[in-house]
Amino acid sequence: MCGITGIAVFKDMPSPTFDQVKRMCDTLVHRGPDDEGIDIREKVGMGMRRLSIIDLAGGSQPIFNENRAIRTVFNGEIYNFKDLRRELESKGHTFRTKSDTEVIVHAYEQYGRDFPKYLNGMFAIALHDSANRRLFLVRDHIGIKPLYYAFTDKYIVWGSEIKALLAGNMVQRELDIDALGQFLAWEYIPAKGTLLRGVNKLEPAQMIEINLDCPVCDPVSYWDVPHGLAQAPLSDKDWEDAVDHKLRESVQRQLVSDVPLGVFLSGGVDSSLVVASMGDARAFSMGFDDFTYNELPYARRVAAHLGVDHVEDILKPDILELFGRLMYHMDDPIGDFSIFPTYLVSRHTRKHVKVALSGDGGDELFGGYETYVAQAMGDRYKRVPAFLRKGLLEPLIQSIRPQPAKKGLVNKAKRFIEGLEHPSQLGHARWRVFGGEMFRSQVFTEDAYARLVTPVGAHITHLFARSDDRTPLNRSLYVDLKSYLVDNCLVKVDRMSMATSLEARVPLLDKEFVELAFQVPDHLKLAKGQTKVLLKKVAVKHVPRDCVYRPKEGFSIPIKNWLGSELRPLMEELLDKRAIQEQGLFQSSTIEKLKKEHLLGVANHSHVLWTAMVFQAWRKQWLEGNPRPEDYIPNTLLSFRNH
């Protein structure tokens, strides 16, 4: 695991310098505190920061092939590297290290541009073939590890984080207002976009091949989720056994490590299954003072039942102190509140181990989100006469004040009604939108709104079209796997774990397990309002039934309450009326109205307020300078310290 970066220049451009690549590497020290590698030749500079996990002594990068014509830097882990190594050795390749990185250069020698298809793992790869004047950038099948790039007719610059690109002083800092419109709607920037014009994400299962003599940047896909249901029909019990076996196989494959390894345990279905599949394990959990957000008792029960070593902590964050530090790691921001507990449980875990397995992915594979249930309910709700829906039910629900608890019947009902206001072609994703088209027209200034050229749900409708003739539920799961999971959930896990120099692995997103999950029939995922039907049947084989069949909570914090208490001064500072007016992006009157309604408790605007706050912090850091973590401290915190 590490952070990678680099520059390739074209035509008569001067070669990248050591100092330039060194500056880029320095921004990624948190991703790789153990080692650094920089190599510049033929106008291609490659850099990396290493977190040593496999072959501690011999795995320094870049790694070369036998004649040193091919070199690579790579971030991630190749879990099938031992099998692949044996295969490549049988074909005449010679290895000089025991690292997983080296299989990449030899796989490229053997299989050419098809080499990513042979890899099972999480990875972002830069590979330079000097003999054939080719540069390859590759991202793993699911998009677990990030890779950003900026391309012009003079250069391509890339890195594991946007801050590395900026440190090369080749990328212009220009806000992409259209991307900001998407960010405010979804709390993430979809697909290849970022908030910086000209800076793109390489999407999952994509590869860029650049001819260094005639450069064109055209990402192509090398894999997609299979349609499924191709094999002979299985009984429900056979599916249960197949999923149980493949999950254990995936987890065991990801236990390869030359350093201590642990696992995140929330006490929910997914993380509990990962712990159960590990055998002997060391599990780490985080609890909260607010009992409606606290799942620690379930984690304790699961750990005791499985007989694993369990290390727990109670979340008592200095939220203002954390804010500046975490925003440094949000150069590609998300508005997900759970960055805080994810960072804290990562920091807690890193005190003991260097690698941790995570349960992410189960919801997107087996139908775990309430949005799928809401979609089914929405279809039935249409049958209620319009005069009852519009004249009685919806006004009544909208008139009730939101409750301080995490969820509850009132909050769910209000969110259900809100989701129905968005276009039906978005399907289940209607309940993920926090700022629809009407909202955007009210919150952006007239000039800024005119520059929002992409409709709110464009990426969702595009993904539904790509999902082709899959089953209805699998189409929704495909959309979430390609959008919400990769652009929000995996960003959160990667940034917050790497901020603490902890490697997070996600065995539920093993390529083979994903391929199997999309073959499972719909009725074993969602049935009669019950989510993750099959996965829960597998889970009760291993952990207490009451830990499995309980309401889904999610890993979050009481941000809606904190905005009226601990975080209120920060909200007032970042969303200051005068500053908003001077920037000319948002209508200050709308922002003031949202703040007032939220503080009075008549509406829950925490999602849009928090996302706007994150953007303001991002703007201050990444459009106005090159900060270090300690460089951005809110004035609110300075005032607090002075008193």
N, C-alpha and C positions, 0 to 999 in steps of 0.2 A: 504494500500500500504506500502511496506517495502522492505528491502533486507534480504534474508535468507542465512544461511550457516550452515555447520555442518560436523562432522566426525563420521564414524562408523568404529571400528577396529575389527578384527577377530582373533580367536584362542587365542594365548598367548600374543598378542600385548598389551602393557599397555594402559589403558583408556585415552582418550583425557583429557586434563587438562582445568581448567577454563581459565587460562591465554592464552592458545592456541586458544580456541574458542573466547575469548575476542579480541585477535589480529585480528582474521578474521572478527569479527563484526565491529571493528573500521574502516576497509577499506570501509564499507558500510554506514557510517554515513550520507553521502549526500542523500542516498536513504531513510533514516529514522531518522531524527534528533530529533524526539519527545520522543523516548523510546527505551529501550534495554531489551531483554530477553535472558537468557542463562540457559540451563538445561542439565545436564549430568547424565545419569544413564545407567547401564548395557552396558557400553562401547560405548554408542551412545551419542554424544554431539550435541545439537541443539542450534543454535543462530539466533537472528533476530534483525534488527533495524527497528523501526516503524515510519511511517508517518501516524499520526492518522487522519482517515477520517470518519469511522463509529464506533459508541459506543466509544467515546473518552475516557471515564473513565474506561470502563470494557473490552476493547478489547486487553489487553496486551497478548503477546504470550510468550512461547508455550501455547496452549489451550488443555485441557484434556477432556476426556469423563467422565462419572459419577464415575467410579471406578479408574480412573487415569491410566488405563492400556494402553490407546491409547493417543498419544499426537501429535500435529502438529505445524509446523511453515509454514507460507504461505505468498507469495507476490502476490498482485493483489486485485481483487474485484470479489465477487460472486453476480451477479446482481439478480438472482432469489432466493436469500437466504431466503427471507420472505416466499415465497410460499413453498420452500423446508422445512423450519423450521416447518410450520404448518403441513405438511405431516408427518414429523418425530415425532412431538409431538403426532399426532393422533395414531402413532404406539408405543407410550409408552416412548419415549426419553425425558429426562429432560434437559433443558437448564439453564445455570446460568449466561449467558451474553446476550447482544443484538447484538453481532458482527456477521458478515458474516463468520468469521473464524470457529465458533463453529459448523456450519452445516457440515463441512468437517469430523470431527471425528464421528459425529452421522451418517452421510451418509455412512461412511466406516463400522460402526457397523451394519447398516441395509443391505447394498448392497454388502459388501465385496470389492473385487478388481474391481468391476464394478462401484464403486462410482463416478469416473470422468465423466461418461456418464450422470449423473444427474445434473451436474454443468453447468450453463450458466455464463460465465465470462472470465476474463483474469487471469491466475494464474500459479504460480510455487509452488509446494507443496512438503514438506518433511513430511512423516507420519511414526511414529514408533509404531508398535503393539508389546508391550513387552511380552504379554501373549503367542503369537504365534511366537515370535522371527522373525518378518518380518519388513523390512524397505521398504518404497515406495517413489519414486521420480516421480513426475507427472508434465507435462507441458500442458498448455491449448490447445484447439482444433486447433487454428490458429498459435500459437507461438508468442503471443503478449508480454508475459513476458519471460525472459531468465532463463535458468538453465544450469549450467556447472558442470561437474563432472570428477573425475579421479579415476579409479578403478585398484586395484592390488589384489593379493591373501592375502594381509595383511590389506587392508583398502579400504574404499571409502570416498572421500571428495567431497563436493559439495558447490555451492554458486551461488548467483545471478550475480556475476561478477568474472572473472578469478583472479583478485587481491585478492579476499577473499581466494581462494584456495592456492595461493602462500604464503599468510600470515600464513598459518598453518604449513609451512616448511616441507611439506611432498611430494611436487610435484617438480620433476626435471625441470630445465629450459633448455630445449633443443629445438632448432628450428626445425620445421617440414618443410623441404625444399620443399617437394611436395605440401604442403598447400600454401607455398609462391608462387609457380608457378600458383596456382589457383587464389590467391589474385591479382597477377599482371595482370591476364587475365580478371577477372570479377569485381575487386574492392571490393570483399567480399570473404569469405571462405565458400564454399557451405556445406550444409547438416550438418553432425556432427563434421566436422573438425574445428580446430583452428591452429594458428601458433605455438602452443606449443605441442610437441609430448606427447601423453598420456593424454592430456586434451581434452574432448569432449563436444559438445553441446547436450543436450537432444533435440530431434527434436519435432516439433509440434505434438500434439495428441499422444505422446508416454508416456509410464510408465515403470519404472524399479521396479521390485519386487525382493528383495534380502532376501534370507534365511540366517540369520546371523550365523547359525551353519554350513552351507554348501554354502558359497557365490559364486554366479554366476551372472554376470551382462549381461543381455540380454534384451535390450529395446524392447517393443512390442507396437503396435499401438492399440488404443481403438476406433478410429473414423477416417473416411476419408470423403472427399467431395462427396456427392451422385452424381450419374450419371445424375439425372435430367430427365425431360420430362416424368415422370411417371404419373402425374396427367392428368385429362381430358384437351383437347386443350382449350386454352383461346384466346379471341380476343386480338388484340393489345391494345385496350382501357382497357380491363380487366387486362392485365399485368401491364399497367401503374398504375391503381388503386391499384393493389395488392402490387406493389413495393413501392408506395407512403405510403400506410397504414403500411406496415411492417417496413419501415424506421422510420416512426414516432414512432412506437411501440418500436423499438430498441433504439432510442434516449431517449425516455421517461424512459425506463427501466434503462438506465445508468445515470440518473439524481439523483439517490439515493446518498445522502451525508449529513453528519452532519457539513460540513464546506462550505464556499463560493466556488462557481463553475463557470467556464467561458468556453469560446470556442475560438479556433484559427479560424480566418477568413482571407482567402487569396482573396476572391472575385471570386474564381473558383466554378465550379459546386458542387463538393463534400462538401467543407466546408460550402458553402451557404445553401445547403440542410440541413446540420446538424443544422445550426443556425435557419433556418425556422422551423425545427421540434421541436425546444426547447420551442418555445413560448417566454416568457420573457427571455432575455439572456444578458450576458455581453461579448462582443466580443473583441478580441485582434488581432492587425495586425501589420506587420512590412513592411516598405518601404525601397527603395534603392535610392541613388543619381543617379545611372545610369538608365535612363528612360527605356532602353530596358529590364531591369530586374525588373522594378517597377510595381507591381500590386495594389498598394495602392488605386488609384482612383476607381478601381472596388470594392474593399472592402468597401470603403466609400459609394458607391452607394447602395450596397446590405444592409449595416447596416441602411442607411437612409430609404430605401424602407421597411424594416422589422420593423423599429422603435425600434431598440435595442441600448443599451448603447455601444458605440464604443470607445475603447482606442487604440491609434495608436502611433507608434514611427518610426523614420527614422534610418536605419542601418548606423552607423558611427563607425565601429569597429576599435579598435587598434588590427590589425590582428596578429601582432607578439606576443602581450601580450596574446591574446586568444589562440594562437597555443599551447603553453605549457600546459595551463589549460585543453584544450579539449583533447589533446593527453593522458592526465592522465586517461580520461574516455574511451579511445580507447584501452584498454588492449585486447579486441577482435576487431581489427581495421576494418574499412571500408574506402574506398577511395572516398566516396560521399562528394562532396564539400558542400552540403547543411547542413552539421553539424553546420556550423557557423550561418546561419540565424535561424536554428531550436533551437540552444542554446540561441540565443539572444531573440527570441520571447518568449521562455520559461522563461528566466530570467525576461523579461519585464512583462509577465503575472503573474509570481510568486509574484511580488510586491503587487498584488491585490487579488489573489485567490490561493487556494491550489490544485484545480483540474481543468483540462481543457479538453474539448472534441476536437477531431481532425477528419479531413475528410479523413484520409488515408484508402485505400482499394478500393475505387470506380473504379480506373483504372484497377485493377486486376480482378474485378468482372464483369465489363460492357464494357471492351475493350477500355480503354482510352488512351493507349500508341500508339505512332506513329510507333512503331515496328510492330504492327499488320497491319497497312496500308502499311508499307514497304514490308512486306511479300507478300501481294496481288500484289503490284506493281512489286516485284521481279519476280513473276510468269509471269506477262505480259511482263516484260523486256526481258525475255529469248527468246521471239518470234522475237525480233529485230535481224537481221542477225549479226553473230559473227564479220564479218569484220567491221561493223559499230560500234558495241559495243567496241571491243578491239582496233580497228584501229583509231577510231575518237572520239567517245563520252567520253570514260573513260580517255584517255590521255588528252583531252581538260579539263575535269572537274578537274583532278588531277593537272593540270598546274596552275589553278587559286588559288591565295592566299586566305586563310581563312579570313573571315570578323570579325571585332571586336565585332559586335552585337551578341546577345545571340544565335539567330538562323538565319533566313533568307534563301533565296533560295540557295545561294552559299554553305553555311555551310551544309544545308540539303542534297544537291546533293553530296557533298564530303563524307558525312557520309553514304549515300545510297550506293555509290560505294565501300566504305571500308567494309561495311557489307557483300556485295556479295562475298568478298574474302574468307569468312569463310564457312565451310562445310554446304551444304544445309540441312542435317539432323537435324541441330540445329533450323531450322524453323525461327520464328520471333526472337529468341534469338541471331541470328547472329549479330543483330544490338546492342546487349549489350556487345559484346566482344571488349575489348580494347587492348588485347595482345594475338593474336592467336599463333598457333604452330610455324610459321615461325619467328614471333617476339620473342618468348621465346628462340628459338635456337640462336638468334642474341644477346639478352640482357644478358642471363645467361652465365657464364663461362662453359667450356666444362665439368668440373667435376660436377658442380651444375646441369647442364641440364641433365646429365645422371641419376640424382636422382629424376627427375620429372616423376614419374611412372604413374600418372593419366592423361589421355588425357584432353585437355582443356574443351571439352564439355561433359565429362562423366556424370555429374549430370543431365544435360539437357536431354540427350538421355535416361537416366534411368527414369526420370520423364515422358517423353513422353510415354515410355513403360508402366509405371504405370497408365497412363491416360486411357488406354484400348480403349473402343469403344465409347468414348464421341464424340460429334460433333467436327469438325476441330478447330473452334475457342475456344470452351471450353477446348480442349486439351492444347492450348497455354495459356489460362487463368489459368488452373490448374498448368502448369509449373511455371508461374510467382508467383502464390499464394504460391507455395511450395519452391520457390527459391529466386527470386529478392525481393519479399515482405518481407519474413520472415528473410532472411539473410542480407538484406541491409536496406530497408525502416523502418522496425520495430525496428531494432537495433539502427538506427539513432534516432528515436522518443523516444525510451526507454532511451538510454544513455543521450541524451541531455536534456530531461525533468527532469530525475532523478538527473542529475548533479546540477540542481537548486532546488531540492526537490519539484518538481511539478509532480503530478500524471496526466498522459495523458491517456485518454480513447478513444477508436476507435469504435463507434457504427456501422459503416459500416461493421465491422468485427464481429459483433454479430453472433453467430453460426447459428441462425435461418435465419438471413438475407443472410448469405453466402449460405445456403442450398437453399433458394428461388432463389437467383441470378443465380445459376447454372442450374435452370430449365428454365430460360428465353431463348427463341429462339435466334439463332445467328443473325438473321436479325434485331433484336431490340437492338443489341449491336454494330455491325459494318455493315454499308451499304453504298456502293458507295463512299468509302473514308471518310465517316463521322463516328466519334468515339462516343461511349456512347449514341447511338441514344435514347434509352428509358429513361435513366437517365436525359438527357437534356429535354425531353418532360415533365418529372416530375418537373424538376427545373423551367421551364418557368411558371408553375402554381404559383410559390412563389416569384420569383426574376425577375428583369428586363431582357428582352430577350437578349439585347446586352451584358450583363454580362455572359450569358450562351453560346451564339453562337459567340465565339471569339477564336483566336488561343490559343492553350494550351501553357503555358509558363513553369510551374514547379517552384519550390521554390529553387532558386539557386543564385549564386553570380558570378561576372565576374572574376573567378580565372584565366582564360587563359590570361586576360590582366594584372592581378596583378602579375603573375609570371615574367613579364617583368618590374615591377615597385616595389610596396611595398614588394612583396614576393621574389624578386630576390635574395637579400642577404641570405635569409633563404634557398632558393633552392641551392645556391652555397655552403653554409655550409653543408647542409645535404647530398648533392650529390657531395661532394668534390672528385676530381679525385684520389688523393692519398689514401683517406680513402676507397673508393670503391675498389681500387686495393688490399689493405691490407685485406679486408674482404673476397675476393675470391669468391663472389657470382655472381656479375654482371661484364660484360665486360665494363670497364671504357670508352673505345673508343665509344661504342654504346651510353652510357649515355651522353657523351660529344656531340655526334652528335645530339641526341635528343634535348639537351639544346640549341645548336647553331641554329638548324632549327626553334625551337619555338621562340627564341629571335629575329631572323631575320624576323619572320612572314611568312616564306614560308610554314609552316605546323603548325597544332594545336596538340601538344603533351601534352596538359595540363593534360589529364586523367592519362597517364602512368607516367608522371613526378611527379604529385601530389601523386599518389599511392606509388611510390618509396620513396618519401619524408616521407609519413606517416609510411611506413615500417621502414625507418631509425630511425625515432623518437621512434617508438615502440621498436626497437632493443635496443636503448640506455636505455630506461626506464625498459623494462620488461625482458631483458636478462642480465642486468647489475646491478640490484638492486631493492629495494622496495620504489619507490618514493612517495612523497606526491605531490599534485598539484603544489606547489610552488618550488619543487625541480628541475624541468626541465625547465630551461630558456635558449633558444638558445643563443649562444655566440653573434649572430647578435644583439639580443635585449640588451645584456649587453653592447656591444660597443655603441649602440645607446644611452643608458642611460648615459654612461660615457662622451658622448659629449654634 
